[in-house]
Amino acid sequence: MNQQETAAAPAKPSKKQVRKEIAEKLTGALSDYKQEIGEKKLATHVKSISKLISRDLEKSGKKQKSAKKDAPKKKASNKKASKKAVKK
């Protein structure tokens, strides 16, 4: 692989980077409510919401990885069980 291909393949962003990106998007989307709620309260709520969303995104990513790994294991255990039944 040359340097261009290596640079083109993005690494998995850290949890902190994901939280910052979510916070920026939410702040931009909710900027109309900044005066009504107050800048400090809005920042606090955005921070807590971005933590929740990033946590859920990480959990969903882990579930997809574990589902891919679990599928072959189940098939292997079924073959073993069928062999035992044949021997009896």
N, C-alpha and C positions, 0 to 999 in steps of 0.2 A: 504494500500500500504506500502510495506517495503521501506527501504532506497535505495535499489538497483533500484527499479522501479522508484522512485522519481528522482534519479540521472540520470537515463537513459532518462527520458523525458526532452529534452532540452527546455529551455525557449526561447522566441523570442529574438533574439539579438537586441541590440540597434542600432540606426541609425549610431552612431559613430563607433561601432564595424564593421558593414557592410562596411562602407566606408574604414576602415583600411584594411579589407580583400581584397576588390576590388583593392585598391591601391597596396598592396603587389603582387597580381597576375599580375596586369598590369606592374608593375616595373620589375618583373621577365621576363615577356614575351617580354618587349621592351628594355631589357638590352643591346641588340646589337646596338641600336641607341643612347645610352648614350653619346658616344664620338662625334657622328655627330651633334647632336642637342645641347648637353651640359647638364650636370647633373642638373643644376638649372632649366632650361627651361623644361626639361623632368619631373622633380618633380612637377612643376607648372601645366603642362598639365595633368599629371596623377591625381593630386588632383582635378582639375575641372571636369575631366571625371568621377572620382569615385563619386563625389557629384551628378552628373546628373544620373548616373546609380542607385545609392542608392535611389534617389528621385523617379525614375520610378518604382523601385521594390516595394517601399512602396505604391505608387498609385495603382499598379496592385493588391496588397494584399488587399487594401481597397475596390476595385471594386468587387473582388470575394466575400468578406464578405457581402457587401451591396446587391449584386445580390441574394445571398441566402436568405436574409431577405426580399427583395422586392417581391419575388415570392409568398409567402403565402398571403400577403396583397392584391395583385391583384385578387386572387381567391375569397377572402372574399368580395371585393367590387363588383365583378360580381354577386355574390349571392344576395346582397342587391338590386342591380339594377333590377334583374329578379323578385324579390318579389314585387317591386314597380310597375312593368309593369303588373303583375298578378292582383294586387289590383285595378287598373284602369279599 
